[in-house]
Amino acid sequence: MASAAADTASPVPARDGAIDAPAPHPRTFAGLSLPMLVMLVAMLSLLIWAGWTTRELLALKRHRIVSVSLSTLISDFVIAESRGGGSAEETSARTKFYIAATQSAMKQLSADGTTILVSEAVMSNSVPDYTPVIKAAVDKAMKGTSSAGR
């Protein structure tokens, strides 16, 4: 009988039927925990945003704002045409060409992102006046037609 009692007695005490579950492992992705992943994404987002804003600010620094006096350009043309004494058809054709040349010169000036303001709308002299530049470009375009037209 002593052997039967010895068989039933185990050196390890029995628990109340509870099974030990394995310890939960923290969730990871590529060896990084969730908080570390969030911080990594936030840092990358900030670096991308900083690069974008720097590029935009440098583009604004190169941006020019100029003014052009359209009334001066048009009045000079009207005075020159009134002294020219051409026929109504010639004057009409030259006026159309002058307006087209003016628009073309303005487009060329604004092609690089330059903002052109009408000088009559500018309250101070804080903006450079590009009227002579536009006038020279239009006069150059008009000289090609004046020799053929007159």
Secondary structure by P-SEA (a helix, b strand, c coil): caaaaaaacccccccccccccccccccccccccaaaaaaaaaaaaaaaaaaaaaaaaaaaaabbbbbbcaaaaaaaaaaaaaaccccaaaaaaaaaaaaaaaaaaaaaaacccccccccccccccccccaaaaaaaaaaaaaaaaaaacc
